[in-house]
Amino acid sequence: MAAIAIAVSFFVIIVAVAVSSGFRHTISEGVAAMTGDVRIAPYLTQEADDPVPMPRHLPSEEAVKALPGVKSVEGAVTRPGIVKSGDTVHGVVVKGVERKDSALTVSIPHRLGEITGLGPGDDLTVYFVGEKVRVRKFRITAVHRDILEVDDNLLVYARMEDMQRLNGWSEDEVSCLDVRLKENASPDKAAQAIGELLLSSGSPLEDNLYVSSSRQTYAQVFDWLALLDSNVLVILILMTLVAGFNMVSGLLIMLLRNISTVGTLKTMGMTDGAIGRLFLRIGARAVVKGMLVGNALALAFCLIQGTTHLIPLDPDNYFVSWVPVHINLFWVILADAAAFAGILLLLWLPTRVVASIDPAKTVKAL
């Protein structure tokens, strides 16, 4: 029974770690697809009636790409617009990216499709407001799901060339540069390093650019992820205690059932420490067996959930429509090691009972 409790506890621990890592990985990837892990843009973009362009290639671009953790630097053209479909009017942000598609085609978020009733093959009329109103009719070729697909943040993807032509820009002008980072790289540290690099370049152009990380832009989302991580830590501690106390109970029962054997070993000259270590090794073997079974079941569950998305979620509350799982071997091994060490520490307590056993009484009882 103790081994079964150990297996269940480790199953819960590994699944909790995988789900936490899944949320962090999926949401970070989704945010990076929308704004990049780090964004470089002109200061005047938010103040001007019409978008302010910046060069697609900066003098320090190669130095930025050479920074640790930087994966790529991609140009984008973004502009707010108003979508009108029948009597429905809704605000969107149109982002021009490098897309291999026909001219004046777009991919719309699933939520916008629900609001407007439009889908692939339909026309989408967008009004762009500035010093003068510009109107473009796009053809919808795809519907996508964004991680932050809320009504006030709907992102429509268009071709970069179409958006540059709309703004009257050349092919070397963009609204911003989205910097993508390698896995496990810190957006905040990368943003700081890029900002310092641009400031030290001595270029008047780069002095007029601001750098922001995805964590700064979507601070509430990443605060929610941090809260999720704290919940996982609580689960790790609780499951370790549950498994530990179950194993303590099993070891105490084993000790009490073999109390006469302990007395006999003492009379033969075996020390309390040696007897305690013997029972501790027996308990540790049971813990290892339960840990291996729990890990195997957890990894099988994660494989099934990751491929079938069997357990759904409400995207309005959790940003994704299924329970995401991501196996990070480092965190799995760390969670296993921490739980194993905690259980062994608890198992050390019942071995102290050995010292209170009087061999004279136990042998006499025989």
C-alpha positions, 0 to 999 in steps of 0.5 A, a space after each residue: 500500500 505504501 508503494 502504491 501511495 508513492 506511485 500515485 504521489 509521483 504520478 501527480 508530481 510529474 503531471 503537475 510539473 508537465 502541465 506547468 511547463 506546458 502552460 509556460 511553453 505554450 503561452 510563451 510561444 504564442 506571445 512570441 508569435 504575436 509580438 516576438 520575445 523582444 520588440 524593437 520599435 520607434 518611440 514616435 510610433 504611439 504618438 503619430 497619427 500615421 505609423 512611423 517607419 524604421 529600417 528593416 535592417 539596423 546597423 547593429 543587427 548582426 551584433 544583436 543576432 550574436 547576443 546569447 539566446 537570440 534566435 532571429 530578428 524579424 521585421 513586421 508592419 503593424 497597424 490598428 484597423 476597424 473591421 466592418 461586416 454587415 452591422 458588426 464593427 470591431 477593432 483589430 490589429 493587422 500585422 504584416 509578416 512574411 507570408 507565402 500567399 497571394 496579395 491582399 490575403 489574411 489569416 483572421 483569429 478564430 474569435 474574430 470569425 465568431 464575431 463577424 461570421 466570416 471564414 475562409 473564402 470570405 472578404 474582409 473589409 478593414 478601415 485604417 484611420 490616420 490623417 486620412 482613412 484608407 480602406 482595404 478589402 482582403 480575402 480570408 484564406 485561413 483562421 488561426 487561434 492566438 494565445 491571447 485571443 480576447 476581444 480587445 486584442 485580435 490580431 489579423 495576419 497579412 502580407 508584409 508587402 501589402 501593409 508596406 504598400 498601404 503605408 506608402 513605405 519601401 520594402 526596407 521599412 517596417 514598424 518594428 523588429 521582433 526578436 525571437 529567442 532560443 528556448 529557456 532564454 530570458 526575455 527581460 535579460 535579452 531586452 536589457 542586453 539589446 537596449 544597452 547594445 543599441 544605446 552604446 552603438 552611437 547611432 542617432 537612429 538606434 538612440 530613437 528606438 525603445 526595446 520591450 520584452 514580452 514579459 513587460 508587454 503581457 505582465 499579467 499573463 506571466 504573473 498568472 504563470 508565476 502563480 501557477 508555478 507556486 501552485 505546483 510547488 505546493 502540490 510537490 510539497 503536499 504529495 511528498 508529505 503524503 508519500 512520505 507519511 505513507 512510507 513512514 507508516 509502512 516502515 513503522 509497521 515493518 519495524 514493529 512486526 520484526 521487533 524480535 529480529 531487531 533485538 536478536 541483531 542487537 544481541 549479536 553486536 549490530 549497532 542501532 545505526 546499522 539496523 536503522 540503515 538496513 530498514 532505510 535501504 528497504 524503504 528506499 527500494 520501495 520508494 524507487 519502485 513506486 517512483 519508477 511506476 509513477 513516472 512511467 504512468 505520468 509520462 504515458 499520460 502526458 504522451 496521450 494528452 499531448 497528442 490527442 488533447 483529450 482534456 479540454 479547457 475554456 480558452 477564455 479562462 486559461 488562454 488555451 483550449 486544452 491542457 498543455 503538457 511539456 516534458 522538461 527532463 531537467 524539471 522532471 529529474 529535479 522534482 523526482 530528486 527533491 521528492 525522493 530526498 524529502 521522503 528519505 528524510 521522513 523515513 529517517 524518523 522511524 528508524 530512530 525507534 531502533 534505539 528504544 528497543 531493549 534487546 533483553 526484553 525482546 529476546 526474553 519475549 522469544 
